[in-house]
């Protein structure tokens, strides 16, 4: 007889084990899906970089954004580093220099829209369809963008590419998190999903080094996305989402297939009739502020995600402005991310979740604020502090996906992460303009990034600890904030 009580999903499916063939397949395939998102988010470093240039008429040397004289006969751009970027293609210097950070911000506007829309769409239509649709959107848009004939066309497509990039990233994160047990979930997010993102990021400077034109670079970046499409038949829908929609038989079919892959026996009836009724209720974005606990977590999440993402992309997009080789700087920045993701996985369970987040953000903030003490004649020290500061924010950037996946209950998890990711993209939209402030003061962006990082660190200590906790399914299971 049914009791109507919701059983814990992890407990029900514990017979599958943790690291069977099914779990390994899911981790590998979904991690592969995150790789294109890794380089699509920062490809602007090379596509929109400003080469050295001089005025065609009077051969006056120019230094990028500091130009003040009108150049009536156009510009001549150096081809030592690139054969072409959008800056050299459409003369985006002097009075048109504002178009460079604006087109970058439009990418993050698309990311913002995608963060909000993907949560609603995947809660309505499923994690799997949204993942594959947005992966195709990101890939096809990059190909079309490579054929852009005007800056306006490029910028509009930049927005659409951003929409696809974040939507596929969030959908794959949620899909994997909801199919894996608690002990595997952290490994998937850090060593799978985040590492896939980081490897994609690290591949970008390698592609860009051998492909010096922005059009062919976009084409090369789009191709791996097509390789993911055939995996449709291997990746199942989230059984948690199927249960939420009342599709119990389909959820059981996914679990039975997983048991076959892992070669373990499965009960003939996995979910008893009536026990998942609460999961089948309809939820909206208003439920994210319905109770005191979920409201506080949502508000704190919005601020922390916006702050972390603003600092992370601010430091990542700044690769071309640092001294030295832009390709090497970008690769070092990506390599830092990869090392940090592995280190985070090794250290994550050695401290409470809020303490870990506090430590990484505080470390980043202090390193960035110390930059203002570096003399002008020590550019190497300036660069080292910026890269060391990125260690902290990179750890925080991957960690918040783990932390807030554990904080948000299943019934509103995708919407909750969507809202947090939407706020994060506001931070990403702001970051190019903060970098642009370096025209007036080289250290000003770092002072802002450092201050924001420390503020987010303080707020993080108010969040509850979720270490070794099971995923909450219902809003009533949301943890209390700390006081």
Protein Blocks (a to p, Z undefined) as FASTA:
>chain_A
ZZhiacdfklmmmmnommlmklmmmmmmmmmmmmmmmmmmmmmmmmmpccddddfklopa
cehjlpcbdcfkopaddfklbmbdfklmnopghjlmmmmmmmmmmmmmmmmmmmmmmmmm
mmmnojklmmmmmmmmmmmmmmmmmmpcbfklmmmmmmmmmmmmmmmmmmmmmmmmmmpc
fklmmmmmmmmmmmmmmmmmmmmmmmmmmmmbfklmmmmmmmmmmmmmmmmmmmccdfkl
mmmnopamlmmmmmmmmmmmnopacdfblbdghilmmmmpccdfklmmmpmklmmmmmmm
mmmmmmmmmmmmmmmmmmmmpgcjfklmmmmmmmmmmmmmmmmmmmmmmpcfklmmmmmm
mmmmmmmmmmmmpcfklmmlmmmmmmmmmmmmmmmmmmmmmmmmmmpcfklmmmmmmmmm
mmmmmmmmmmmmmmmmmmmomklmmmmmmmmmmmmmmmmmmpccfehiacdfbfklpccd
dZZ
